[in-house]
Amino acid sequence: MIPFSILDLSPITEGSDAAQSFRNSLSLAQHGEKLGYQRYWLAEHHGMPGIASAATAVLLAHIGAGTSTIRIGAGGVMLPNHSPLVIAEQFGTLESLYPGRIDLGLGRAPGSDQRTARALRRNLESDADQFPQDVVELMDFMSKTPQQPVRAVPGAGLEVPVWILGSSTFGAQLAAHLGLPYAFASHFAPQQLMQAIQIYRETFKPSAQLQKPYVMLGFNVFVADTDEEAEFRATSWQQAFVNLRSGRPGRLPQPIENYRQKVGPAENALLDSVLSCSAVGSPARVREGVQAFIERTGADELMITSQVFDHVARLRSYELLAGLRQQG
């Protein structure tokens, strides 16, 4: 099979706190490294009660210190929240600490609501419309021959690999134009998946970083020894997803029996959509689902997210999935 990687939101579970989330994140990264996962990424979100990875670069430094071979990175940094120079310095620092292991995924969503975005930037002069220019500026800061009078120290000359993240065709067009690898957020927004992949592959222009298109797709996986256990574990993520889309974000809740029978048609329609890029069940069922998704999309790599309340069960899910990949 194609390479698998890990996307971690560093979830804060009900009854727990961010400190425990960080311990769990390091444990997951170390587990993934031993199991042969390609890379471990953290996502930037702000003002979210159930997500602890707001200070993404800081947490990546912690993960890097506790691992030795797995690639680590941001999936992604929401660039409208930051100046390109600051991100170049942060990821130049990470690359200097852990050379050859750092990825920088860039997104144009705020990763928050407008009030939180204002608090992050103090004003809204930097916006998503400037994203392409900000990406180019950031890449220049990290290039071997920067064209700007200001230097990123550290950062200049380190050429940290840049990825474009997206959940629409905009990111696909930008990644193709710049000749960068493309990661699509199909694990929570699959609606434009196939259209975005087609646009990216058909309009891709080779670059110094990448000679041919490379697509990584987000995919939800919940594997357990039985279908019933996996379906039960997946209800934590389902509850959190429905709560978020209903304007009620919270900590990752405990799983409950028969969750989908307890919610209405609108909630079930929402879950049906996101479950189109998910595999839930025993190893046999998940293997079939993963293979079908790869065949449908032609993905070069899958970025696996598994929002499981119980940390031991979460590690077990990634372990069972790694075993499926090793079987070919």
VMD Tcl script that draws the C-alpha trace (Angstrom):
set ca {
  {0.00 0.00 0.00}
  {0.89 3.66 -0.25}
  {2.49 5.43 2.76}
  {0.35 6.27 5.79}
  {0.89 9.29 8.02}
  {-0.68 10.63 11.22}
  {-2.72 13.81 11.67}
  {-3.10 14.74 15.34}
  {-5.37 17.46 16.70}
  {-3.98 16.78 20.18}
  {-7.56 16.31 21.42}
  {-8.55 17.41 24.91}
  {-10.97 14.82 26.20}
  {-13.78 15.36 28.67}
  {-12.39 15.32 32.20}
  {-8.80 15.92 31.03}
  {-6.56 18.88 30.16}
  {-4.02 20.12 27.62}
  {-1.06 18.76 29.61}
  {-2.40 15.22 29.24}
  {-3.13 15.86 25.56}
  {0.52 16.76 25.01}
  {1.68 13.58 26.73}
  {-0.71 11.60 24.55}
  {0.52 13.36 21.40}
  {4.13 12.46 22.11}
  {3.09 8.89 22.87}
  {1.23 8.70 19.55}
  {4.17 10.13 17.59}
  {6.56 7.64 19.17}
  {4.10 4.83 18.48}
  {3.75 5.91 14.85}
  {7.52 6.08 14.45}
  {7.90 2.49 15.64}
  {5.07 1.35 13.37}
  {6.59 2.91 10.24}
  {4.27 5.85 9.65}
  {5.75 8.33 7.17}
  {5.08 11.58 9.01}
  {3.30 13.07 12.02}
  {1.48 16.38 11.59}
  {-0.26 18.73 14.02}
  {-3.07 21.09 13.02}
  {-3.36 24.72 14.09}
  {-6.68 25.68 15.68}
  {-7.47 28.51 18.08}
  {-10.15 29.06 20.70}
  {-11.28 25.43 20.43}
  {-12.03 23.77 23.79}
  {-11.20 20.31 22.46}
  {-7.97 21.00 20.52}
  {-4.65 21.66 22.27}
  {-2.34 22.28 19.29}
  {-2.78 26.06 18.98}
  {0.95 26.78 19.48}
  {1.81 24.36 16.70}
  {5.54 25.05 16.34}
  {6.07 24.88 20.11}
  {4.37 21.51 20.35}
  {6.32 20.23 17.32}
  {9.56 21.04 19.17}
  {8.35 18.79 22.00}
  {7.44 16.01 19.55}
  {10.78 16.31 17.76}
  {12.72 15.96 20.99}
  {10.94 12.70 21.76}
  {11.31 11.10 18.32}
  {14.25 10.50 15.99}
  {13.22 9.40 12.48}
  {9.58 10.19 11.69}
  {8.98 13.40 9.74}
  {7.10 16.00 11.79}
  {5.26 19.06 10.64}
  {2.25 21.32 10.52}
  {-0.90 20.20 8.83}
  {-1.12 23.02 8.84}
  {-0.13 26.48 9.81}
  {-2.97 28.89 8.97}
  {-0.86 31.53 7.27}
  {-3.35 34.43 7.41}
  {-2.88 34.34 11.20}
  {0.85 35.06 10.98}
  {3.51 37.05 9.20}
  {5.51 34.90 6.76}
  {8.75 35.98 8.48}
  {7.63 34.62 11.87}
  {6.72 31.24 10.35}
  {10.02 31.11 8.45}
  {11.87 31.71 11.72}
  {9.81 29.17 13.64}
  {10.20 26.41 11.07}
  {13.79 27.38 10.40}
  {14.34 26.80 14.11}
  {12.64 23.40 13.93}
  {14.66 22.43 10.85}
  {17.86 23.47 12.63}
  {16.93 21.33 15.64}
  {15.72 18.32 13.62}
  {17.35 18.56 10.18}
  {15.70 16.73 7.33}
  {12.56 15.92 9.31}
  {10.38 19.03 9.07}
  {7.33 19.65 6.84}
  {5.44 22.93 6.59}
  {1.83 22.60 5.48}
  {0.10 25.92 4.82}
  {-3.61 26.70 4.84}
  {-5.58 29.87 4.21}
  {-8.47 29.29 6.64}
  {-8.23 31.14 9.96}
  {-8.63 27.95 12.00}
  {-10.97 29.93 14.24}
  {-13.90 32.34 14.20}
  {-13.59 36.00 13.27}
  {-13.31 37.23 16.85}
  {-10.46 34.82 17.52}
  {-8.81 35.79 14.23}
  {-8.95 39.44 15.28}
  {-7.40 38.59 18.64}
  {-4.60 36.70 16.89}
  {-3.73 39.47 14.44}
  {-5.03 42.53 16.32}
  {-6.46 43.66 12.97}
  {-7.82 42.10 9.80}
  {-5.48 43.74 7.30}
  {-3.93 40.32 6.59}
  {-6.58 38.10 5.03}
  {-7.05 34.93 3.04}
  {-6.93 36.82 -0.26}
  {-3.23 37.49 0.34}
  {-2.51 33.80 0.86}
  {-0.74 33.14 -2.49}
  {1.54 36.14 -2.02}
  {2.23 35.16 1.59}
  {3.19 31.62 0.51}
  {5.65 32.95 -2.07}
  {7.10 35.40 0.46}
  {7.52 32.65 3.05}
  {9.23 30.32 0.57}
  {11.60 33.14 -0.40}
  {12.55 33.67 3.25}
  {13.63 29.99 3.42}
  {15.31 29.84 -0.01}
  {19.04 29.68 -0.66}
  {18.92 33.05 -2.44}
  {16.31 35.23 -0.68}
  {15.29 38.32 -2.64}
  {14.03 40.31 0.34}
  {16.23 42.68 2.35}
  {15.10 41.10 5.64}
  {16.62 37.70 6.48}
  {14.96 34.87 8.39}
  {17.51 33.72 10.99}
  {17.26 30.78 11.28}
  {15.36 29.97 8.11}
  {17.29 31.37 5.15}
  {18.80 28.61 3.02}
  {17.07 25.75 4.83}
  {14.39 25.14 2.17}
  {11.87 23.47 4.49}
  {9.48 21.49 2.24}
  {6.21 23.39 1.81}
  {2.81 21.78 1.24}
  {-0.44 23.49 0.31}
  {-3.46 22.38 2.30}
  {-7.01 22.87 1.14}
  {-10.63 21.78 1.19}
  {-11.63 23.42 -2.11}
  {-10.31 23.89 -5.63}
  {-8.47 27.11 -4.68}
  {-5.68 25.27 -2.88}
  {-5.44 22.76 -5.71}
  {-4.86 25.53 -8.25}
  {-2.25 27.23 -6.10}
  {-0.35 24.01 -5.33}
  {-0.32 23.13 -9.03}
  {0.85 26.61 -10.06}
  {3.71 26.62 -7.52}
  {4.65 22.98 -8.12}
  {4.06 21.95 -4.50}
  {2.61 18.80 -2.92}
  {-1.09 19.06 -2.12}
  {-2.92 17.82 0.96}
  {-6.72 17.80 0.81}
  {-8.82 17.90 3.98}
  {-11.17 15.14 2.87}
  {-11.41 13.85 6.44}
  {-13.82 16.69 7.30}
  {-14.72 18.42 4.00}
  {-14.93 15.86 1.19}
  {-17.39 17.70 -1.05}
  {-14.89 18.98 -3.67}
  {-12.36 16.17 -3.29}
  {-12.42 14.65 -6.76}
  {-12.67 17.99 -8.55}
  {-9.71 19.39 -6.61}
  {-7.55 16.34 -7.32}
  {-8.32 16.56 -11.04}
  {-7.49 20.26 -11.24}
  {-4.25 19.77 -9.33}
  {-3.02 16.90 -11.49}
  {-4.05 18.42 -14.81}
  {-2.53 21.87 -14.20}
  {0.57 20.92 -12.18}
  {3.81 22.70 -13.11}
  {7.09 21.05 -12.03}
  {9.26 23.00 -9.59}
  {12.60 22.70 -7.85}
  {10.82 21.04 -4.91}
  {8.61 18.63 -6.85}
  {8.78 17.22 -10.37}
  {5.35 15.57 -10.56}
  {2.03 15.88 -8.68}
  {1.84 14.42 -5.18}
  {-1.52 14.15 -3.43}
  {-2.02 13.33 0.24}
  {-5.60 12.90 1.45}
  {-7.06 13.14 4.93}
  {-8.86 9.97 5.98}
  {-10.65 9.00 9.20}
  {-9.87 5.51 10.46}
  {-11.22 3.69 13.51}
  {-9.98 0.11 13.74}
  {-10.67 -2.30 16.57}
  {-10.78 -6.05 16.99}
  {-14.51 -6.08 16.15}
  {-16.81 -3.95 14.04}
  {-18.94 -3.22 17.08}
  {-16.06 -1.87 19.16}
  {-14.79 0.31 16.31}
  {-18.24 1.76 15.70}
  {-18.57 2.49 19.43}
  {-15.15 4.22 19.57}
  {-15.99 6.32 16.50}
  {-18.98 7.92 18.24}
  {-16.69 10.30 20.15}
  {-15.51 11.84 16.88}
  {-19.06 11.81 15.48}
  {-20.39 13.69 18.51}
  {-17.55 16.21 18.35}
  {-18.07 16.79 14.63}
  {-21.81 17.36 14.98}
  {-21.27 19.63 17.98}
  {-18.71 21.70 16.07}
  {-20.88 22.11 12.98}
  {-23.81 23.00 15.24}
  {-21.84 25.84 16.84}
  {-21.23 23.96 20.08}
  {-17.52 23.05 20.07}
  {-16.34 21.19 23.14}
  {-13.94 18.61 24.45}
  {-13.82 15.18 22.83}
  {-16.70 13.31 24.52}
  {-16.86 9.76 25.75}
  {-18.27 7.26 23.25}
  {-21.91 6.29 23.59}
  {-23.96 3.37 22.30}
  {-26.17 3.86 19.24}
  {-25.33 7.55 18.82}
  {-26.66 7.87 15.28}
  {-30.03 6.54 16.36}
  {-30.27 9.38 18.88}
  {-29.77 12.27 16.45}
  {-31.97 13.65 13.71}
  {-31.88 13.53 9.89}
  {-29.77 16.68 9.55}
  {-27.06 15.34 11.84}
  {-27.06 11.96 10.11}
  {-26.78 13.60 6.68}
  {-23.77 15.55 7.95}
  {-22.14 12.34 9.19}
  {-22.93 10.46 5.98}
  {-20.97 13.09 4.05}
  {-17.83 12.91 6.16}
  {-18.03 9.12 6.45}
  {-17.45 8.94 2.70}
  {-13.78 9.49 3.58}
  {-13.66 7.16 6.55}
  {-13.20 3.52 7.44}
  {-14.68 2.13 10.65}
  {-14.60 -1.49 11.76}
  {-12.53 -4.60 12.21}
  {-9.25 -4.94 10.27}
  {-10.96 -6.78 7.41}
  {-13.62 -4.13 6.93}
  {-11.16 -1.25 7.23}
  {-8.75 -2.82 4.77}
  {-11.54 -2.98 2.21}
  {-12.53 0.63 2.86}
  {-8.98 1.96 2.65}
  {-8.24 0.11 -0.57}
  {-11.46 1.33 -2.17}
  {-10.64 4.93 -1.25}
  {-7.12 4.68 -2.67}
  {-8.43 3.15 -5.89}
  {-11.11 5.85 -6.21}
  {-8.76 8.77 -5.67}
  {-5.33 7.54 -6.75}
  {-3.89 9.06 -3.56}
  {-0.10 9.03 -3.20}
  {-0.33 9.05 0.61}
  {-3.03 8.97 3.29}
  {-3.00 11.26 6.33}
  {-4.82 9.26 8.98}
  {-6.75 10.87 11.79}
  {-8.39 8.87 14.56}
  {-10.22 10.87 17.22}
  {-10.64 8.19 19.88}
  {-11.48 9.09 23.48}
  {-9.42 6.32 25.08}
  {-5.72 6.82 24.34}
  {-4.86 3.12 24.54}
  {-7.64 2.32 22.06}
  {-6.36 5.12 19.81}
  {-2.86 3.63 19.78}
  {-4.38 0.23 19.04}
  {-6.28 1.65 16.06}
  {-3.08 3.01 14.49}
  {-1.30 -0.27 15.27}
  {-3.95 -2.38 13.54}
  {-3.94 -0.07 10.52}
  {-0.15 -0.28 10.24}
  {-0.44 -4.04 10.24}
  {-2.83 -3.87 7.27}
  {-0.40 -1.73 5.31}
  {2.48 -4.12 6.00}
  {0.37 -6.94 4.58}
  {0.33 -5.03 1.27}
}
mol new
graphics top color blue
foreach p $ca { graphics top sphere $p radius 0.5 }
foreach p [lrange $ca 0 end-1] q [lrange $ca 1 end] { graphics top cylinder $p $q radius 0.2 }
display resetview
